Amino acid sequence: MRASDFLRPLLVLAALFAAPALADWKDDYARGLAAAREGRWAEVSRLMQSALAGNAQPAARLRLYGQRYEVYAPQHYLGLAALRSGDCAGALRWWNDPAHRSFVAGNAALAGVEASGRSDCGSAIAAETKPPATPPVAETKPPLAQTPPAKPPGTPTRPPAEPTQRPVVQAPPAESPKPVANSAGDMLRPAIDAYLAGRYAEVLRLTAKQDANARIGWHQQTLRAASAWQLSQLDGAASDSATTARNAATAARKLDPARRPDAAFYPPRFLTFFSGS
């Protein structure tokens, strides 16, 4: 028997075992799409992570099997599963992935779904930054005037005493109501909405002038640094965006050296950049 005759069955068996393994990620993606249509978000998360491990590159048209073609965007569905489970931070981490952001910009349907999700997350984040409401002050009522006791019959009536003239004391003029200052959430809301929607250039415009309040200024500079950093991922590390990101991060640290960006809101790679820039 020739050596080739002996090896041929082994090669056939190896191909049979290898072929399904190569296609597993496509099968996981197809089943993940079906689970998303039925709202089974925990299953969507599991299947899409398995598909992502097999192929992390999004595609506008992918042949799953036969004549079935689908948009391949596992990061989109992972973010959607996180959002539907109440995890805004997880949704933003998947959707802010640079490769996914570049891809989804060309797909209006997926971009629209993500913009709506970002807006919902922005409303929740802005609400968390508002200060607690001041409890109403209880109204104090003046004591009731006491009625003098009635005189018994036959009591002589004395002539009324002449009133003693007292100086008239004028009440101080009422102060005009002071305008209520906007809360930190109201001041930062436009920039937060723009950041969550991926309009990073708009964030840079909104944060060009730093607020005098140190707390608001810190959030403005951190949003500015994160937006410029996101732009630098597309433009390159030597771009003007990278310089803007470093300057804004430095300004934020000067305002509050001990404070760090929220890990539930900003991508992990930006947190590393913020600490080391």
Secondary structure, 3 states (H helix, E strand, C coil): CCHHHHHHHHHHHHHHHHHHHHHHHHHHHHHHHHHHHCCCHHHHHHHHHHHHHHCCCCEEEEEEECCEEEEECHHHHHHHHHHHCCCHHHHHHHHCCHHHHHHHCCCHHHHHHHHHHHHHHHHHHHHHHCCCCCCCCCCCCCCCCCCCCCCCCCCCCCCCCCCCCCCCCCCCCCCCCCCCCCCHHHHHHHHHHHHHCCCHHHHHHHCCCCCCCHHHHHHHHHHHHHHHHHHHHHHCCCCHHHHHHHHHHHHHHHHCCCCCCCCCCCCHHHHHHHHHC
